[in-house]
Amino acid sequence: MGRITILTGFALLGFALGFIAYLVAPTIVKFLMSILPSIFISQVVAGAFLAGLAGAIIMDITIILWSYLSK
């Protein structure tokens, strides 16, 4: 794969992740605040946790697939 293809793929993946997170985040943040209020002291912290977790999972899956497919 070329450099442009890989960068475009990461950009599209990041866009999709951000788009979906914007639509879904308020509902999930309210859920996190209801079940674990002592850990997530505010909705901002719960949202940041959610964004970080989603980004880490998506990037891990992407790197694993990329390394598997490039063999």
N, CA, C and O atoms as CSV, one atom per row, in Angstrom:
chain,resi,resn,atom,element,x,y,z
A,1,MET,N,N,0.841,-1.183,0.000
A,1,MET,CA,C,0.000,0.000,0.000
A,1,MET,C,C,0.880,1.238,0.000
A,1,MET,O,O,1.950,1.263,0.609
A,2,GLY,N,N,0.418,2.239,-0.680
A,2,GLY,CA,C,1.159,3.483,-0.728
A,2,GLY,C,C,0.884,4.368,0.482
A,2,GLY,O,O,-0.076,4.167,1.227
A,3,ARG,N,N,1.743,5.333,0.647
A,3,ARG,CA,C,1.622,6.249,1.775
A,3,ARG,C,C,0.310,7.044,1.738
A,3,ARG,O,O,-0.337,7.238,2.767
A,4,ILE,N,N,-0.066,7.492,0.557
A,4,ILE,CA,C,-1.302,8.271,0.408
A,4,ILE,C,C,-2.516,7.419,0.772
A,4,ILE,O,O,-3.432,7.904,1.436
A,5,THR,N,N,-2.534,6.179,0.352
A,5,THR,CA,C,-3.648,5.282,0.668
A,5,THR,C,C,-3.777,5.061,2.166
A,5,THR,O,O,-4.880,5.082,2.711
A,6,ILE,N,N,-2.641,4.848,2.831
A,6,ILE,CA,C,-2.666,4.607,4.272
A,6,ILE,C,C,-3.128,5.854,5.019
A,6,ILE,O,O,-3.960,5.761,5.922
A,7,LEU,N,N,-2.600,7.015,4.653
A,7,LEU,CA,C,-3.009,8.263,5.317
A,7,LEU,C,C,-4.481,8.573,5.066
A,7,LEU,O,O,-5.179,9.049,5.962
A,8,THR,N,N,-4.949,8.309,3.863
A,8,THR,CA,C,-6.368,8.531,3.554
A,8,THR,C,C,-7.244,7.583,4.362
A,8,THR,O,O,-8.304,7.974,4.851
A,9,GLY,N,N,-6.803,6.342,4.502
A,9,GLY,CA,C,-7.568,5.381,5.306
A,9,GLY,C,C,-7.664,5.810,6.760
A,9,GLY,O,O,-8.738,5.740,7.356
A,10,PHE,N,N,-6.538,6.260,7.346
A,10,PHE,CA,C,-6.566,6.743,8.727
A,10,PHE,C,C,-7.449,7.980,8.866
A,10,PHE,O,O,-8.165,8.125,9.858
A,11,ALA,N,N,-7.402,8.871,7.877
A,11,ALA,CA,C,-8.234,10.073,7.926
A,11,ALA,C,C,-9.720,9.716,7.877
A,11,ALA,O,O,-10.521,10.270,8.630
A,12,LEU,N,N,-10.082,8.799,6.997
A,12,LEU,CA,C,-11.483,8.372,6.911
A,12,LEU,C,C,-11.938,7.658,8.174
A,12,LEU,O,O,-13.069,7.836,8.626
A,13,LEU,N,N,-11.059,6.857,8.734
A,13,LEU,CA,C,-11.376,6.164,9.977
A,13,LEU,C,C,-11.581,7.164,11.112
A,13,LEU,O,O,-12.526,7.037,11.890
A,14,GLY,N,N,-10.711,8.142,11.205
A,14,GLY,CA,C,-10.855,9.175,12.228
A,14,GLY,C,C,-12.125,9.982,12.045
A,14,GLY,O,O,-12.800,10.306,13.022
A,15,PHE,N,N,-12.461,10.314,10.799
A,15,PHE,CA,C,-13.694,11.053,10.533
A,15,PHE,C,C,-14.912,10.238,10.953
A,15,PHE,O,O,-15.816,10.757,11.608
A,16,ALA,N,N,-14.935,8.971,10.578
A,16,ALA,CA,C,-16.075,8.111,10.927
A,16,ALA,C,C,-16.203,7.968,12.439
A,16,ALA,O,O,-17.308,8.018,12.978
A,17,LEU,N,N,-15.079,7.793,13.120
A,17,LEU,CA,C,-15.099,7.666,14.576
A,17,LEU,C,C,-15.644,8.935,15.227
A,17,LEU,O,O,-16.488,8.866,16.122
A,18,GLY,N,N,-15.165,10.084,14.780
A,18,GLY,CA,C,-15.648,11.345,15.330
A,18,GLY,C,C,-17.126,11.582,15.048
A,18,GLY,O,O,-17.855,12.061,15.917
A,19,PHE,N,N,-17.568,11.254,13.857
A,19,PHE,CA,C,-18.964,11.451,13.468
A,19,PHE,C,C,-19.897,10.593,14.321
A,19,PHE,O,O,-20.906,11.071,14.838
A,20,ILE,N,N,-19.539,9.326,14.454
A,20,ILE,CA,C,-20.369,8.412,15.245
A,20,ILE,C,C,-20.340,8.795,16.722
A,20,ILE,O,O,-21.371,8.770,17.395
A,21,ALA,N,N,-19.159,9.148,17.225
A,21,ALA,CA,C,-19.044,9.528,18.632
A,21,ALA,C,C,-19.867,10.771,18.944
A,21,ALA,O,O,-20.456,10.868,20.021
A,22,TYR,N,N,-19.914,11.721,18.016
A,22,TYR,CA,C,-20.712,12.926,18.226
A,22,TYR,C,C,-22.198,12.587,18.364
A,22,TYR,O,O,-22.903,13.192,19.172
A,23,LEU,N,N,-22.664,11.635,17.588
A,23,LEU,CA,C,-24.074,11.257,17.628
A,23,LEU,C,C,-24.429,10.410,18.849
A,23,LEU,O,O,-25.521,10.548,19.400
A,24,VAL,N,N,-23.521,9.540,19.271
A,24,VAL,CA,C,-23.814,8.555,20.303
A,24,VAL,C,C,-23.368,8.989,21.704
A,24,VAL,O,O,-23.931,8.533,22.699
A,25,ALA,N,N,-22.384,9.848,21.787
A,25,ALA,CA,C,-21.741,10.168,23.071
A,25,ALA,C,C,-22.690,10.657,24.169
A,25,ALA,O,O,-22.563,10.187,25.299
A,26,PRO,N,N,-23.622,11.559,23.912
A,26,PRO,CA,C,-24.459,12.034,25.033
A,26,PRO,C,C,-25.212,10.916,25.752
A,26,PRO,O,O,-25.326,10.943,26.978
A,27,THR,N,N,-25.714,9.959,25.029
A,27,THR,CA,C,-26.436,8.847,25.638
A,27,THR,C,C,-25.505,7.972,26.469
A,27,THR,O,O,-25.844,7.586,27.588
A,28,ILE,N,N,-24.342,7.662,25.928
A,28,ILE,CA,C,-23.398,6.804,26.646
A,28,ILE,C,C,-22.820,7.517,27.863
A,28,ILE,O,O,-22.610,6.890,28.901
A,29,VAL,N,N,-22.557,8.830,27.749
A,29,VAL,CA,C,-22.032,9.592,28.893
A,29,VAL,C,C,-23.044,9.597,30.037
A,29,VAL,O,O,-22.666,9.433,31.197
A,30,LYS,N,N,-24.309,9.781,29.725
A,30,LYS,CA,C,-25.344,9.737,30.773
A,30,LYS,C,C,-25.393,8.361,31.433
A,30,LYS,O,O,-25.565,8.255,32.647
A,31,PHE,N,N,-25.241,7.308,30.628
A,31,PHE,CA,C,-25.228,5.956,31.171
A,31,PHE,C,C,-24.028,5.750,32.089
A,31,PHE,O,O,-24.172,5.203,33.182
A,32,LEU,N,N,-22.848,6.182,31.653
A,32,LEU,CA,C,-21.656,6.045,32.494
A,32,LEU,C,C,-21.800,6.816,33.799
A,32,LEU,O,O,-21.381,6.341,34.855
A,33,MET,N,N,-22.388,7.997,33.727
A,33,MET,CA,C,-22.568,8.808,34.935
A,33,MET,C,C,-23.567,8.153,35.889
A,33,MET,O,O,-23.460,8.326,37.103
A,34,SER,N,N,-24.520,7.415,35.367
A,34,SER,CA,C,-25.509,6.788,36.241
A,34,SER,C,C,-24.979,5.541,36.938
A,34,SER,O,O,-25.361,5.257,38.072
A,35,ILE,N,N,-24.094,4.788,36.264
A,35,ILE,CA,C,-23.622,3.551,36.884
A,35,ILE,C,C,-22.337,3.729,37.688
A,35,ILE,O,O,-22.090,2.970,38.625
A,36,LEU,N,N,-21.514,4.721,37.337
A,36,LEU,CA,C,-20.245,4.922,38.040
A,36,LEU,C,C,-20.025,6.399,38.379
A,36,LEU,O,O,-19.058,6.992,37.901
A,37,PRO,N,N,-20.887,6.999,39.185
A,37,PRO,CA,C,-20.735,8.438,39.455
A,37,PRO,C,C,-19.489,8.777,40.263
A,37,PRO,O,O,-19.010,9.910,40.197
A,38,SER,N,N,-18.953,7.831,41.020
A,38,SER,CA,C,-17.781,8.147,41.831
A,38,SER,C,C,-16.501,8.199,40.996
A,38,SER,O,O,-15.557,8.898,41.366
A,39,ILE,N,N,-16.454,7.476,39.882
A,39,ILE,CA,C,-15.264,7.489,39.028
A,39,ILE,C,C,-15.295,8.684,38.083
A,39,ILE,O,O,-14.299,9.393,37.941
A,40,PHE,N,N,-16.424,8.904,37.445
A,40,PHE,CA,C,-16.548,9.998,36.485
A,40,PHE,C,C,-17.158,11.200,37.199
A,40,PHE,O,O,-18.376,11.298,37.346
A,41,ILE,N,N,-16.292,12.112,37.640
A,41,ILE,CA,C,-16.750,13.227,38.462
A,41,ILE,C,C,-17.544,14.262,37.679
A,41,ILE,O,O,-18.262,15.069,38.268
A,42,SER,N,N,-17.420,14.243,36.364
A,42,SER,CA,C,-18.213,15.156,35.542
A,42,SER,C,C,-18.479,14.512,34.184
A,42,SER,O,O,-17.870,13.504,33.825
A,43,GLN,N,N,-19.392,15.113,33.446
A,43,GLN,CA,C,-19.703,14.591,32.117
A,43,GLN,C,C,-18.534,14.785,31.159
A,43,GLN,O,O,-18.366,14.011,30.216
A,44,VAL,N,N,-17.732,15.809,31.393
A,44,VAL,CA,C,-16.570,16.051,30.547
A,44,VAL,C,C,-15.555,14.915,30.702
A,44,VAL,O,O,-15.003,14.431,29.713
A,45,VAL,N,N,-15.313,14.493,31.944
A,45,VAL,CA,C,-14.373,13.400,32.192
A,45,VAL,C,C,-14.902,12.098,31.588
A,45,VAL,O,O,-14.137,11.340,30.992
A,46,ALA,N,N,-16.182,11.836,31.734
A,46,ALA,CA,C,-16.770,10.622,31.154
A,46,ALA,C,C,-16.682,10.657,29.628
A,46,ALA,O,O,-16.403,9.633,29.004
A,47,GLY,N,N,-16.912,11.806,29.030
A,47,GLY,CA,C,-16.798,11.939,27.578
A,47,GLY,C,C,-15.374,11.755,27.099
A,47,GLY,O,O,-15.142,11.124,26.068
A,48,ALA,N,N,-14.411,12.303,27.837
A,48,ALA,CA,C,-13.006,12.138,27.474
A,48,ALA,C,C,-12.585,10.676,27.584
A,48,ALA,O,O,-11.849,10.173,26.736
A,49,PHE,N,N,-13.050,9.998,28.625
A,49,PHE,CA,C,-12.764,8.575,28.785
A,49,PHE,C,C,-13.327,7.782,27.609
A,49,PHE,O,O,-12.648,6.917,27.054
A,50,LEU,N,N,-14.548,8.075,27.239
A,50,LEU,CA,C,-15.201,7.380,26.131
A,50,LEU,C,C,-14.449,7.612,24.825
A,50,LEU,O,O,-14.226,6.671,24.064
A,51,ALA,N,N,-14.060,8.847,24.562
A,51,ALA,CA,C,-13.335,9.159,23.331
A,51,ALA,C,C,-11.974,8.467,23.297
A,51,ALA,O,O,-11.572,7.929,22.265
A,52,GLY,N,N,-11.282,8.481,24.406
A,52,GLY,CA,C,-9.986,7.816,24.467
A,52,GLY,C,C,-10.088,6.317,24.277
A,52,GLY,O,O,-9.279,5.716,23.571
A,53,LEU,N,N,-11.079,5.718,24.904
A,53,LEU,CA,C,-11.286,4.279,24.781
A,53,LEU,C,C,-11.646,3.897,23.350
A,53,LEU,O,O,-11.101,2.934,22.810
A,54,ALA,N,N,-12.547,4.634,22.739
A,54,ALA,CA,C,-12.952,4.341,21.359
A,54,ALA,C,C,-11.777,4.514,20.402
A,54,ALA,O,O,-11.568,3.686,19.515
A,55,GLY,N,N,-11.014,5.581,20.577
A,55,GLY,CA,C,-9.853,5.805,19.716
A,55,GLY,C,C,-8.816,4.707,19.855
A,55,GLY,O,O,-8.243,4.258,18.862
A,56,ALA,N,N,-8.573,4.274,21.084
A,56,ALA,CA,C,-7.594,3.207,21.314
A,56,ALA,C,C,-8.042,1.899,20.674
A,56,ALA,O,O,-7.238,1.203,20.053
A,57,ILE,N,N,-9.298,1.567,20.819
A,57,ILE,CA,C,-9.811,0.317,20.244
A,57,ILE,C,C,-9.752,0.355,18.721
A,57,ILE,O,O,-9.315,-0.610,18.094
A,58,ILE,N,N,-10.182,1.446,18.131
A,58,ILE,CA,C,-10.172,1.559,16.668
A,58,ILE,C,C,-8.745,1.499,16.125
A,58,ILE,O,O,-8.489,0.819,15.131
A,59,MET,N,N,-7.821,2.202,16.766
A,59,MET,CA,C,-6.438,2.191,16.293
A,59,MET,C,C,-5.790,0.821,16.472
A,59,MET,O,O,-5.033,0.380,15.607
A,60,ASP,N,N,-6.076,0.145,17.579
A,60,ASP,CA,C,-5.537,-1.201,17.769
A,60,ASP,C,C,-6.029,-2.153,16.691
A,60,ASP,O,O,-5.240,-2.910,16.125
A,61,ILE,N,N,-7.301,-2.122,16.408
A,61,ILE,CA,C,-7.863,-2.985,15.364
A,61,ILE,C,C,-7.255,-2.647,14.011
A,61,ILE,O,O,-6.938,-3.545,13.231
A,62,THR,N,N,-7.089,-1.357,13.728
A,62,THR,CA,C,-6.509,-0.932,12.454
A,62,THR,C,C,-5.077,-1.410,12.302
A,62,THR,O,O,-4.710,-1.919,11.242
A,63,ILE,N,N,-4.259,-1.258,13.334
A,63,ILE,CA,C,-2.861,-1.678,13.261
A,63,ILE,C,C,-2.761,-3.200,13.117
A,63,ILE,O,O,-1.937,-3.704,12.354
A,64,ILE,N,N,-3.601,-3.919,13.853
A,64,ILE,CA,C,-3.578,-5.387,13.749
A,64,ILE,C,C,-3.962,-5.834,12.341
A,64,ILE,O,O,-3.311,-6.707,11.767
A,65,LEU,N,N,-5.012,-5.242,11.787
A,65,LEU,CA,C,-5.414,-5.606,10.424
A,65,LEU,C,C,-4.353,-5.220,9.406
A,65,LEU,O,O,-4.074,-5.976,8.476
A,66,TRP,N,N,-3.767,-4.052,9.579
A,66,TRP,CA,C,-2.745,-3.578,8.660
A,66,TRP,C,C,-1.537,-4.512,8.684
A,66,TRP,O,O,-1.013,-4.875,7.631
A,67,SER,N,N,-1.096,-4.900,9.871
A,67,SER,CA,C,0.067,-5.775,9.950
A,67,SER,C,C,-0.260,-7.176,9.408
A,67,SER,O,O,0.598,-7.835,8.821
A,68,TYR,N,N,-1.493,-7.617,9.609
A,68,TYR,CA,C,-1.899,-8.928,9.107
A,68,TYR,C,C,-1.986,-8.932,7.582
A,68,TYR,O,O,-1.546,-9.879,6.931
A,69,LEU,N,N,-2.554,-7.872,7.022
A,69,LEU,CA,C,-2.750,-7.816,5.572
A,69,LEU,C,C,-1.485,-7.470,4.794
A,69,LEU,O,O,-1.427,-7.703,3.586
A,70,SER,N,N,-0.472,-6.920,5.460
A,70,SER,CA,C,0.732,-6.525,4.745
A,70,SER,C,C,1.763,-7.652,4.657
A,70,SER,O,O,2.854,-7.443,4.127
A,71,LYS,N,N,1.439,-8.832,5.164
A,71,LYS,CA,C,2.381,-9.968,5.104
A,71,LYS,C,C,2.438,-10.545,3.713
A,71,LYS,O,O,3.173,-11.502,3.472
